[in-house]
Every structure is written in structure tokens, then in C-alpha cells.
Amino acid sequence: MDIAELTTEQVLKRDIPWETYMSTKLITGTCLQLLRRYDKRPESQRAALLDDDGPAYVRVFMNILRDISKEETIEYVLALLDEMLTANPKRARLFHDKSLANEDTYDPFLRLLWKGNWFIQEKSCKILSLIVSVRPKIQHGIVSNGKASHSKSKLTGIDDVLKDLVEWLCSQLKNPSHPNQSVPMAINCLATLLREPCVRASFVQTDGVKLLIPLISPASTQQSIQLLYETCLCIWLLSYYDAAVDYLATTRVMPRLVEVVKGSTKEKVVRVIVLTFRNLLTKGAFGAQMIDLGLPQIVQSLKAQAWSDEDLLDALNQLEAGLKDNMKRLSSFDKYKQEVLLGHLDWSPMHKDPNFWRENIANFEENDFQILRVLITILDTSNDPTALAVACYDLSQFIQHHPGGRIVVSDMKAKERVMKLMNHENAEVTKNALLCVQRLFLGAKYASFLQF
């Protein structure tokens, strides 16, 4: 049998030689007594034991995972824990009992994520995600990083746990350990974990956002609909985090979401996408993009359908009103912003129009100079010579027209990036990189003398 196809039921049929482990001092006599009471007992009996002395059993299981390396035994203990938590997810709180304050309840699962077979990885991830999600923020001197506030012990801090867990989940999206189960399991965990702001930050830093986009496509089977729903749920949660929104603006997330919502009849999928649209409507160039993709007409069509969810109907009304307002206010700067945020830079007329720069220069300060940051990102990531040339030119225009332009652009470390492009093989890129560097060195005072 393929080890990847192991089930909890199959694993729990094994007989583990607990007495042998005690005789070799891998477990204590107390551990053996607890295991004898618990192992192979009916569910009602195990439930009573956990109600009476749950933290003691957690300690036993954690000690085994830490001290015993035999794969069959690790699988067995993980199966016991999975069975215990599936029967009652609230039991995850036992791992945070004050009597376990000096136990590192995270580390064994983190280690097993990277070392075990698929059964071990999947159970470790599932259990760890649940334990993390129910942790107390502050309780009995334990702070939210998982360490006692007065303790010097080397417990694994919650920030490190979440960072490592997100890194492993992203690795599963890139290179799945299991051909069918890795991606749904990773997305399912992320849909819970991304409710936490620190996880959103870690996910963006790990470059995880781009791994979600290909999963947003029309679905027909029940399994694929659930994966689509949880992926869209992740996008919705990320829409509350500015750094993720900045990244989403450079992807094809909007056309993909529009394509799904046009054809989906699954209410929960439509609801989470509409809520995402509502969040993104006022951010960056998303509003203009929604209009270009025909979302106002799609919203009309969705409103005509018989939805039972009042939250969805409210969100559709709010989205419709927001889109109408956006259509009234769409200006030349909005069009420019859309072009930049999508990374589709071209020599459209506004780039070389002095009036455009004079009238809109203050708009570049929006969202902590978001447009400039994206232009600089394009310098780092784009392989399109036209996009690189236009980005250099636009930075030079900002320096010329904004009173603090040279300082703002220098503070964003743009100088080094632009100077690298002075040796680019494309003459247009070289010319505009040189213009930008000269303006960076000379500033706005002399910038008007530099024309090509």
C-alpha cells in the first residue's frame, strides 16, 4: 500500500509496544499507566479521561512525538490526536493549559512537517493549525508568542511557528507532497490562518499571494467548488491587508474573479467574491478595472437572481452604488494608476503630457506614494523594455514636478535600481534611465534643462 494513502482508521488498528518503550526508558511508568487507560478504549471512556485529565494526556503524546523516532509510532500518536480533536475541536485548548506552560507544544509538529511522510505531514499540519487558532492571547502570564512572560526557557515563539507553518503551506502549493491532497489541505489551513494579521504579512513576505491566483477558475465538482471557495476566502482576507492589495494589483486576480462570479451558482462562492470586490473597489485602480471588465452589468444580473443570503444582497447593493460612483469620478489619473498597478506600462499620451503631471502630482502621495513604489517594483521585476523605459521616465517626471521628488525617490532606494538599467541592452531603457539618474542627482531645480 502506498504510504500516502494511509488512513487514520488503518493506523489505529496497530498494536504499539508501549511496555517495550518503558523498559528502554523512552517513556515513564506514569506515561505507560495513562496510555493503558486510554489506548484501544471506547470513545466514551476516552472522552471521560480527557475531561478529567486532558493536559496530562497531551503531555504524554507530546513526549512521545519528541522522544520516539519510529515512524509507525509517530503515525499512531498523530492518529490518536487527530481522532481526539476531530471528535471535539475544543480539546485543542488543552494544549494551552497552564500546567503545560513549560512544554513546547508547537515544536514537535513543526519538525514533523518537514521530515515525515504525507500522513505525518498532513496530520501535523492539521493539528498544529487547530492548536494555533485557539491559543489564548494573554492568559496566566503567557503572552501571545507562546512564551511565559517571565520565563527564559527556549520555547518556540508563536511568530516563528506561524512563519514556519506559512512557509510549509506555500511549499505545498509550489511542490505538493501529495498529488491530490496537498493543495486543498494547504488552502483549507490558510483560509483559517489568514484571519490573523501577522499571518497575512508572513504570507506576502513568503511570496504566497501569486500561488493563489491560478486556483481561481470556474469549478464544477463539489471538491473543486470547495477549493475555489476557500481560495476566494483567502483572497477576501488578504483584501484587508494593504501590502497584499498592492501585490494583487499586479496580478490577474480581478479578471479571474469576474470570470468565476459570472458563471457560479454557488451562493457562498458568489458571496465571498462580491465581498472581495466591495473591499477592493476603493483601492488603487481596482475600481476602474472592475468597470472595464463589465462588472456593473454582471452585478445587475446577479441582483436579478433569487439569493437567500441577505448579506450577499446587501453587498451587491453596496457594490452597485460604489461602481456607479466610480464611473462618475474616473479621471485621467485613475486611468494612469490602473495602467501602473497592472504593470501594463506603455507610451500612452498622458506620460509625456506636462499638464497631466502638473495637475496630478499631488495624487502621487496617495497611500504612502503607492504608485511610486509600484513603479520601482516594475524596475525590479519587469522584462519588458517599454515598461522599464516608461517607469524610468515617469520617475524622472515625478522628480521634476514634485517639490520633494528627489528626496522621496531616493528614500525608496530607487537610485541603485535605475543605475543598473543604464547598462540595459535596449537603447530606450538606457536613455530614460540616464534621464532619471541625472534628475536624481541634480533635483527639480535643474531638471527643466534636461530634455531628450
C-alpha positions in Angstrom: 0.0 0.0 0.0 1.2 3.5 -0.8 2.1 5.2 2.4 0.4 8.3 1.1 -2.9 6.5 1.2 -2.8 5.6 4.9 -6.0 6.4 6.8 -6.4 7.2 10.5 -8.6 4.1 10.9 -5.8 1.8 9.4 -3.1 3.3 11.6 -5.2 3.0 14.8 -5.5 -0.8 14.2 -1.8 -1.2 15.0 -0.6 -2.5 18.4 2.1 -0.3 19.7 4.6 -1.9 22.2 4.2 0.7 25.0 5.8 -1.7 27.6 8.9 -2.0 25.5 9.2 1.7 25.3 9.0 1.9 29.1 11.6 -0.8 29.6 14.0 1.1 27.3 13.2 4.3 29.3 11.7 6.1 26.3 8.5 6.6 28.3 8.0 6.7 32.1 5.9 4.4 34.2 3.3 7.2 34.6 3.1 7.5 30.8 2.5 3.8 30.5 -0.3 3.9 33.0 -2.0 6.7 31.2 -1.6 5.0 27.8 -3.0 1.7 29.1 -6.1 3.5 30.4 -6.6 5.4 27.1 -5.4 3.3 24.2 -7.9 1.0 22.4 -10.7 2.1 24.8 -14.3 3.1 23.7 -14.8 6.8 22.7 -17.0 7.4 25.7 -14.2 6.2 28.1 -11.5 8.2 26.3 -13.8 11.3 26.4 -14.2 10.9 30.2 -10.4 10.6 30.7 -9.8 13.7 28.6 -12.4 15.6 30.6 -10.8 14.6 33.9 -7.1 14.8 33.0 -6.8 16.2 29.4 -3.5 18.1 29.9 -1.7 15.0 31.3 -2.6 13.1 28.1 -1.4 16.0 25.9 1.9 15.9 27.8 2.2 12.1 27.2 1.5 12.5 23.5 3.9 15.4 23.1 6.7 13.5 24.9 6.3 10.5 22.6 6.4 12.7 19.5 9.6 14.4 20.9 11.4 11.3 22.2 10.5 8.4 19.9 11.5 8.4 16.2 9.9 5.2 15.0 7.6 6.2 12.1 4.8 3.8 12.9 4.6 5.1 16.5 4.6 8.7 15.4 1.8 8.0 12.9 -0.2 6.2 15.7 0.1 9.1 18.1 -0.8 11.6 15.5 -3.8 9.5 14.6 -4.9 9.4 18.2 -4.6 13.2 18.4 -6.4 13.7 15.1 -9.2 11.4 16.3 -9.4 13.2 19.7 -9.6 16.7 18.0 -12.0 15.6 15.3 -14.4 14.3 17.9 -14.2 17.7 19.7 -12.1 20.5 18.3 -12.4 22.5 21.5 -10.0 19.9 23.0 -7.2 21.9 21.2 -7.4 24.3 24.1 -5.9 21.5 26.3 -2.6 22.2 24.6 -2.7 25.7 26.2 -3.4 24.6 29.7 -1.4 26.5 32.3 0.1 23.2 33.6 1.8 22.9 30.1 3.3 26.4 30.3 6.9 24.9 30.1 6.1 22.4 27.4 6.9 23.3 23.8 3.6 22.1 22.3 4.4 23.6 18.8 7.9 22.3 18.1 7.2 18.5 17.6 4.6 19.3 14.9 6.8 21.9 13.2 9.7 19.4 12.9 7.4 16.6 11.5 6.0 18.9 8.8 9.4 18.8 7.1 10.5 15.3 8.0 7.6 12.9 7.8 5.7 11.1 5.0 2.4 12.6 3.8 0.3 11.0 6.5 2.6 12.6 9.2 2.8 15.9 7.4 -1.0 16.2 6.9 -1.8 15.3 10.5 0.9 17.5 11.9 -0.3 20.5 9.8 -4.0 19.9 10.7 -3.3 19.6 14.4 -0.8 22.5 14.6 -3.2 24.8 12.7 -6.0 24.0 15.1 -3.8 24.4 18.2 -2.5 27.8 16.9 -6.0 29.0 16.1 -7.4 28.5 19.6 -4.4 29.9 21.5 -5.2 32.4 24.2 -3.7 35.9 23.5 -2.9 36.6 27.2 -3.5 34.1 30.0 -1.8 33.3 33.3 1.3 35.2 32.3 1.6 33.6 28.9 1.8 36.1 26.2 0.7 35.6 22.6 4.1 34.5 21.4 3.7 31.3 23.3 6.4 32.1 26.0 5.9 32.8 29.6 6.4 36.5 30.1 8.8 35.9 33.0 10.5 32.8 31.6 13.9 32.4 29.9 13.1 28.9 28.5 13.7 28.2 24.9 10.1 27.6 23.8 9.1 28.1 20.2 7.5 31.6 19.9 4.2 31.9 18.1 5.7 34.3 15.5 8.2 31.6 14.5 5.6 29.0 14.5 3.3 30.9 12.1 6.2 31.9 9.9 7.4 28.3 9.6 3.8 27.0 9.1 3.1 29.5 6.3 6.4 28.6 4.7 5.5 24.9 4.7 2.0 25.6 3.3 3.4 27.7 0.5 5.9 24.9 -0.3 2.9 22.5 -0.6 1.3 24.9 -3.1 4.5 25.1 -5.1 5.6 21.4 -4.9 2.9 19.2 -3.5 3.9 16.2 -1.4 0.6 14.5 -2.4 -0.8 14.9 -5.9 -4.4 15.3 -4.9 -4.4 16.3 -1.2 -1.6 18.8 -0.6 -3.2 21.9 -2.3 -6.7 21.5 -0.8 -5.2 20.9 2.6 -2.9 23.9 2.4 -5.7 26.2 1.2 -8.0 24.9 3.9 -5.4 25.8 6.6 -4.6 29.2 5.0 -8.4 30.1 5.0 -8.3 29.8 8.8 -4.8 31.2 9.5 -5.1 34.3 7.2 -7.7 35.7 9.7 -4.6 36.8 11.7 -2.9 40.0 10.5 0.6 38.6 11.3 -0.1 35.6 9.1 -1.1 37.9 6.2 2.2 39.7 6.5 4.2 36.4 6.6 2.2 35.1 3.6 3.0 38.1 1.5 6.7 38.1 2.5 6.9 34.4 1.6 5.5 35.3 -1.9 2.5 33.2 -1.4 -0.1 35.5 -3.0 0.8 34.6 -6.5 0.3 30.9 -5.7 -3.4 31.5 -5.1 -4.2 33.2 -8.5 -4.1 30.0 -10.7 -6.6 28.3 -8.4 -9.3 30.9 -9.1 -11.1 29.4 -12.1 -14.7 28.1 -12.7 -15.4 24.8 -10.8 -18.0 22.1 -11.3 -17.3 19.2 -8.9 -18.1 19.5 -5.2 -14.4 19.1 -4.3 -13.3 21.7 -6.8 -16.0 24.2 -5.7 -14.8 23.9 -2.1 -11.2 24.5 -3.1 -12.4 27.5 -5.2 -14.5 28.9 -2.2 -11.6 28.6 0.2 -9.1 30.2 -2.2 -11.5 33.1 -2.7 -11.9 33.3 1.1 -8.1 33.7 1.3 -8.2 36.5 -1.3 -11.0 38.2 0.7 -9.0 38.0 3.9 -5.9 39.4 2.1 -8.0 42.3 0.8 -7.9 43.7 4.3 -4.0 44.0 4.2 -2.5 46.8 2.1 0.7 45.0 1.1 -1.3 42.1 -0.2 -3.6 44.5 -2.1 -0.6 46.2 -3.7 0.6 42.7 -4.9 -2.9 41.7 -6.1 -3.0 44.8 -8.2 -0.1 43.5 -10.3 -1.8 40.1 -10.9 -4.8 38.9 -13.0 -6.9 38.3 -9.9 -9.7 40.7 -11.0 -10.4 39.1 -14.4 -10.3 35.6 -12.8 -12.7 36.6 -10.0 -15.0 38.2 -12.6 -15.0 35.1 -14.7 -15.9 32.9 -11.8 -18.7 35.1 -10.4 -20.3 35.4 -13.9 -20.9 31.7 -14.1 -21.1 30.5 -10.5 -24.5 29.4 -9.0 -22.9 28.5 -5.6 -24.1 31.2 -3.2 -21.1 31.0 -0.8 -18.7 31.4 -3.7 -20.6 34.4 -5.1 -20.8 36.0 -1.7 -17.1 35.9 -0.8 -16.2 37.2 -4.3 -18.7 40.1 -4.1 -17.4 40.9 -0.6 -13.9 41.0 -2.0 -15.0 43.3 -4.8 -16.6 45.6 -2.2 -13.3 45.7 -0.3 -11.1 46.4 -3.3 -13.4 48.9 -5.1 -11.8 51.9 -3.5 -8.2 50.7 -3.5 -5.8 51.5 -6.3 -7.0 51.0 -9.8 -9.4 48.2 -9.0 -12.5 50.3 -9.4 -11.5 51.3 -12.9 -10.6 47.7 -13.7 -14.0 46.4 -12.5 -15.7 48.9 -14.8 -13.5 47.8 -17.8 -14.3 44.2 -17.1 -18.1 44.9 -17.2 -18.8 44.3 -13.5 -21.7 46.8 -13.4 -23.7 44.7 -15.8 -22.7 41.5 -14.0 -23.9 43.0 -10.7 -27.2 43.8 -12.3 -27.5 40.2 -13.5 -26.6 38.8 -10.0 -29.2 41.0 -8.3 -31.9 39.5 -10.5 -31.2 36.0 -9.2 -33.0 34.6 -6.2 -30.4 34.6 -3.5 -31.4 33.7 0.1 -28.4 35.3 1.8 -29.2 38.8 3.0 -25.5 39.7 3.4 -25.0 38.9 -0.3 -27.9 41.1 -1.3 -26.6 44.0 0.8 -23.1 43.6 -0.6 -24.5 43.6 -4.1 -26.4 46.8 -3.5 -23.3 48.5 -1.9 -21.1 47.3 -4.8 -23.5 48.6 -7.4 -23.6 52.0 -5.7 -19.8 52.1 -5.4 -19.3 51.2 -9.1 -21.8 54.0 -10.2 -19.9 56.5 -8.1 -16.6 55.3 -9.5 -17.8 55.7 -13.1 -18.6 59.3 -12.4 -15.2 60.0 -10.9 -12.9 58.1 -13.3 -10.2 60.6 -14.3 -7.1 60.6 -16.3 -5.1 59.9 -13.1 -7.3 56.9 -12.4 -6.6 55.5 -15.8 -2.9 56.2 -15.3 -3.0 54.5 -11.9 -4.7 51.4 -13.4 -2.0 51.2 -16.1 0.8 51.3 -13.5 -0.8 48.9 -10.9 -1.5 46.3 -13.6 2.1 46.7 -14.8 0.9 47.4 -18.3 3.1 50.5 -18.9 3.1 51.9 -22.5 3.7 55.3 -24.1 0.1 56.4 -23.7 -0.3 60.2 -24.2 -0.5 61.1 -20.5 3.1 60.1 -19.8 4.5 63.0 -21.8 1.7 65.5 -21.2 3.1 68.3 -18.9 -0.4 69.2 -17.9 -1.1 65.7 -16.6 2.0 65.9 -14.3 1.2 69.5 -13.1 -2.4 68.7 -12.3 -2.0 65.3 -10.7 1.4 65.5 -9.0 -0.3 65.6 -5.5 -2.2 62.4 -6.3 1.1 60.5 -6.3 1.2 61.0 -2.5 -1.9 58.7 -2.1 -1.4 55.6 0.1 2.1 56.5 1.1 3.3 57.0 -2.5 1.9 53.6 -3.7 2.2 54.4 -7.4 5.9 55.2 -7.0 6.5 52.0 -5.0 4.9 50.0 -7.8 6.9 51.8 -10.5 10.1 50.9 -8.6 8.9 47.3 -8.3 8.4 47.2 -12.1 12.1 48.2 -12.4 13.0 45.1 -10.4 10.6 42.6 -11.9 9.7 43.5 -15.5 11.4 42.1 -18.5 9.5 44.4 -20.9 11.8 47.1 -22.3 8.9 49.5 -22.9 7.6 49.1 -19.3 11.2 49.7 -17.9 11.7 52.8 -20.1 8.3 54.3 -19.2 8.8 53.6 -15.5 12.2 55.4 -15.6 10.6 58.3 -17.5 7.7 58.6 -15.0 10.1 58.6 -12.0 12.0 61.4 -13.7 8.8 63.4 -14.2 7.8 62.9 -10.6 11.2 64.3 -9.5 10.8 67.3 -11.8 7.3 68.2 -10.8 7.1 67.3 -7.1 8.9 69.7 -4.7 10.3 66.8 -2.7 10.6 64.4 -5.6 14.3 63.7 -5.4 14.2 63.0 -1.7 11.1 60.8 -1.9 12.5 58.7 -4.8 16.0 58.5 -3.1 14.4 57.3 0.2 12.8 54.5 -1.7 16.2 53.3 -2.8 15.3 53.8 -6.5 18.7 55.2 -7.5 20.6 51.8 -7.4 17.8 50.2 -9.4 17.7 52.9 -12.1 21.5 53.0 -12.4 21.6 49.2 -13.2 19.3 50.0 -16.2 21.8 52.5 -17.6 23.6 49.4 -19.0 20.5 47.8 -20.4 20.7 46.4 -23.9 17.7 48.4 -25.0 18.6 52.0 -26.1 15.2 53.4 -25.0 15.6 51.9 -21.5 19.2 53.3 -21.3 18.1 56.8 -22.4 15.3 57.1 -19.8 17.4 55.5 -17.0 20.1 58.2 -17.7 17.4 61.0 -17.6 16.1 59.7 -14.3 19.6 59.3 -12.7 20.5 62.9 -13.8 17.4 64.3 -12.2 18.0 62.3 -9.1 21.5 63.8 -8.8 20.5 67.4 -9.8 17.0 67.7 -8.4 14.0 69.6 -9.6 15.8 73.0 -9.7 17.8 72.0 -12.8 15.5 69.3 -14.1 13.8 71.5 -16.7 17.1 71.8 -18.6 17.3 68.1 -19.1 15.3 67.2 -22.2 15.9 64.5 -24.7 
